[in-house]
Amino acid sequence: MLMKDFLELVQKRQSNRKYTNKPVEKDKLERCLEAARLAPSASNSQPWTFLVVDKPDLVKKVGNAAMGPLMSFNKFVSQAPVIVAIIMEKPKIITEVGGRIKKKEYPLIDVGIAAEHFCLQATELGLGTCMLGWFDEKKEKELLHVPEEKSITLLIATGYPPENYKHRKKIRKKFETVVKYNSYE
Ligand SMILES: Cc1cc2nc3c(=O)[nH]c(=O)nc-3n(C[C@H](O)[C@H](O)[C@H](O)COP(=O)(O)O)c2cc1C
């Protein structure tokens, strides 16, 4: 379904916590990955690798390693047909030095932007996604053969939501609360 405008797309994207077993078409998945690849990053460092997990057995294991201690938290993840792990790569030296001087974690910001590019493109294609920051990183690294010294910053569960999956109204702080003009005080 094509969106009429960007804000409509932004409204439509929501964290999808139920998936059907309909597989994600490769061309659609790669369109989302392309949107992520084209994301901006500090000094154009592109400090990321998008690791696609689509082998059913492995998806189950990666999904299970994202479950919380109460078992219901993130239980849905293993039902998604695809999980994309975003691995943070070293940025350019200039970004690293700049980040140290300015006390900014540029690669973390970059990965967040790329992740949202992915999710918005997925939404436009009728797919559901959920970014996941809670997972057993050590276990995920073992499952995905990611070297210990690297960081898996985010997982994105991806797949089709059930037809009757409800669109939730966005719960957000008020516009006036989060937007200020010219002076913070
Ligand atoms: C960095 C990050 C980490 C998140 N981690 C999880 C998670 O582990 N499990 C989960 O169910 N949702 C997770 N979410 C989804 C948020 O809960 C969700 O974006 C927020 O409640 C707003 O709802 P919406 O995405 O439906 O608009 C995460 C979102 C972000 C941006």
The ligand as a MOL file (V3000), in Angstrom:
LIG
                    3D

  0  0  0     0  0            999 V3000
M  V30 BEGIN CTAB
M  V30 COUNTS 31 33 0 0 0
M  V30 BEGIN ATOM
M  V30 1 C 16.2390 1.2410 20.5870 0
M  V30 2 C 14.9100 0.5670 20.7390 0
M  V30 3 C 14.8310 -0.6320 21.4360 0
M  V30 4 C 13.5980 -1.3000 21.5620 0
M  V30 5 N 13.5560 -2.5390 22.1730 0
M  V30 6 C 12.3810 -3.2110 22.2060 0
M  V30 7 C 12.3300 -4.5520 22.7260 0
M  V30 8 O 13.3380 -5.1370 23.1310 0
M  V30 9 N 11.1130 -5.1680 22.7290 0
M  V30 10 C 9.9880 -4.5730 22.2670 0
M  V30 11 O 8.9290 -5.2080 22.2920 0
M  V30 12 N 10.0040 -3.3130 21.7640 0
M  V30 13 C 11.1630 -2.6330 21.7120 0
M  V30 14 N 11.2050 -1.3670 21.1620 0
M  V30 15 C 9.9700 -0.7470 20.6500 0
M  V30 16 C 9.4800 0.4050 21.5350 0
M  V30 17 O 8.9140 -0.1190 22.6990 0
M  V30 18 C 8.4570 1.2460 20.7180 0
M  V30 19 O 9.1280 1.8180 19.6230 0
M  V30 20 C 7.8000 2.3500 21.5200 0
M  V30 21 O 7.0630 1.8350 22.6010 0
M  V30 22 C 6.8490 3.1830 20.6520 0
M  V30 23 O 5.8630 2.3810 20.0530 0
M  V30 24 P 5.7190 2.2350 18.4660 0
M  V30 25 O 7.0250 1.7410 17.9320 0
M  V30 26 O 4.6310 1.2090 18.2770 0
M  V30 27 O 5.3390 3.5600 17.8920 0
M  V30 28 C 12.4200 -0.7040 21.0170 0
M  V30 29 C 12.5120 0.5020 20.3180 0
M  V30 30 C 13.7320 1.1230 20.1540 0
M  V30 31 C 13.8050 2.4020 19.3440 0
M  V30 END ATOM
M  V30 BEGIN BOND
M  V30 1 1 1 2
M  V30 2 1 2 3
M  V30 3 2 2 30
M  V30 4 2 3 4
M  V30 5 1 4 5
M  V30 6 1 4 28
M  V30 7 2 5 6
M  V30 8 1 6 7
M  V30 9 1 6 13
M  V30 10 2 7 8
M  V30 11 1 7 9
M  V30 12 1 9 10
M  V30 13 2 10 11
M  V30 14 1 10 12
M  V30 15 2 12 13
M  V30 16 1 13 14
M  V30 17 1 14 15
M  V30 18 1 14 28
M  V30 19 1 15 16
M  V30 20 1 16 17
M  V30 21 1 16 18
M  V30 22 1 18 19
M  V30 23 1 18 20
M  V30 24 1 20 21
M  V30 25 1 20 22
M  V30 26 1 22 23
M  V30 27 1 23 24
M  V30 28 2 24 25
M  V30 29 1 24 26
M  V30 30 1 24 27
M  V30 31 2 28 29
M  V30 32 1 29 30
M  V30 33 1 30 31
M  V30 END BOND
M  V30 END CTAB
M  END
